[in-house]
């Protein structure tokens, strides 16, 4: 069965250092504590586009869940709502995108 995940894409912040401090000191610990039902959290920092230009997104977070039902329950929970609200609050470069995806993994 394919996994499901919530993907959060953060636009480039107006102050990268301030964003990084809040993201690492506040947001990631909050997500670890309050996102019930998750199986994995992957936090990615985008370095650049493949051609070397600045990417439109600075960070992408992927929160993995065993099922769509578990993701939905988390998103509707008090902890989920608090964490989603905090993601919006710290995203100074514009509103983050929230996407739900199904994932297939091919290992080599």
GUDO-52918 format. One record per residue (C-alpha): residue number from 1; residue in three letters; x negated, y, z negated. Coordinates in steps of 0.5 Angstrom, whole numbers, always signed. Layout:
% residues N
NUM, ALA, X, Y, Z;
...
END
This chain:
% residues 108
1, UNK, +0, +0, +0;
2, UNK, -2, +7, +2;
3, UNK, -4, +12, -4;
4, UNK, -1, +18, -5;
5, UNK, -4, +25, -7;
6, UNK, -2, +32, -9;
7, UNK, -7, +37, -5;
8, UNK, -8, +44, -7;
9, UNK, -12, +48, -2;
10, UNK, -15, +55, -5;
11, UNK, -16, +61, -1;
12, UNK, -23, +64, -2;
13, UNK, -22, +68, -8;
14, UNK, -24, +75, -9;
15, UNK, -29, +74, -14;
16, UNK, -32, +67, -14;
17, UNK, -36, +67, -20;
18, UNK, -29, +69, -24;
19, UNK, -25, +64, -20;
20, UNK, -31, +58, -22;
21, UNK, -31, +60, -29;
22, UNK, -23, +59, -30;
23, UNK, -23, +53, -25;
24, UNK, -28, +49, -29;
25, UNK, -27, +52, -36;
26, UNK, -19, +52, -36;
27, UNK, -16, +49, -30;
28, UNK, -20, +42, -29;
29, UNK, -19, +41, -37;
30, UNK, -11, +42, -36;
31, UNK, -10, +38, -30;
32, UNK, -14, +32, -34;
33, UNK, -10, +33, -40;
34, UNK, -3, +35, -37;
35, UNK, -2, +31, -31;
36, UNK, +1, +25, -33;
37, UNK, +1, +19, -28;
38, UNK, -5, +21, -24;
39, UNK, -10, +16, -23;
40, UNK, -16, +20, -20;
41, UNK, -18, +28, -19;
42, UNK, -22, +30, -14;
43, UNK, -25, +37, -14;
44, UNK, -28, +39, -7;
45, UNK, -32, +46, -6;
46, UNK, -32, +48, +1;
47, UNK, -39, +50, +4;
48, UNK, -37, +52, +11;
49, UNK, -34, +51, +17;
50, UNK, -38, +46, +21;
51, UNK, -40, +51, +26;
52, UNK, -43, +55, +20;
53, UNK, -37, +60, +19;
54, UNK, -34, +62, +13;
55, UNK, -28, +57, +11;
56, UNK, -21, +60, +10;
57, UNK, -21, +55, +4;
58, UNK, -26, +55, -2;
59, UNK, -24, +49, -6;
60, UNK, -19, +43, -5;
61, UNK, -17, +39, -11;
62, UNK, -14, +32, -9;
63, UNK, -10, +29, -15;
64, UNK, -8, +22, -14;
65, UNK, -2, +18, -16;
66, UNK, +0, +10, -15;
67, UNK, +7, +12, -12;
68, UNK, +11, +18, -10;
69, UNK, +16, +17, -16;
70, UNK, +10, +18, -20;
71, UNK, +7, +24, -17;
72, UNK, +15, +27, -17;
73, UNK, +15, +26, -24;
74, UNK, +9, +29, -26;
75, UNK, +10, +35, -21;
76, UNK, +17, +36, -25;
77, UNK, +14, +35, -32;
78, UNK, +13, +41, -37;
79, UNK, +5, +39, -36;
80, UNK, +6, +39, -29;
81, UNK, +9, +45, -28;
82, UNK, +4, +49, -33;
83, UNK, -1, +46, -29;
84, UNK, +2, +48, -22;
85, UNK, +3, +55, -25;
86, UNK, -4, +56, -27;
87, UNK, -7, +54, -20;
88, UNK, -3, +60, -17;
89, UNK, -5, +64, -23;
90, UNK, -12, +63, -22;
91, UNK, -12, +63, -14;
92, UNK, -14, +71, -13;
93, UNK, -15, +70, -6;
94, UNK, -8, +69, -4;
95, UNK, -3, +63, -6;
96, UNK, -6, +56, -6;
97, UNK, -3, +51, -1;
98, UNK, +1, +45, -4;
99, UNK, +1, +39, +0;
100, UNK, +3, +32, -1;
101, UNK, +0, +26, +3;
102, UNK, +0, +19, +4;
103, UNK, -7, +16, +4;
104, UNK, -11, +10, +8;
105, UNK, -18, +8, +6;
106, UNK, -22, +5, +11;
107, UNK, -29, +3, +8;
108, UNK, -35, +1, +11;
END
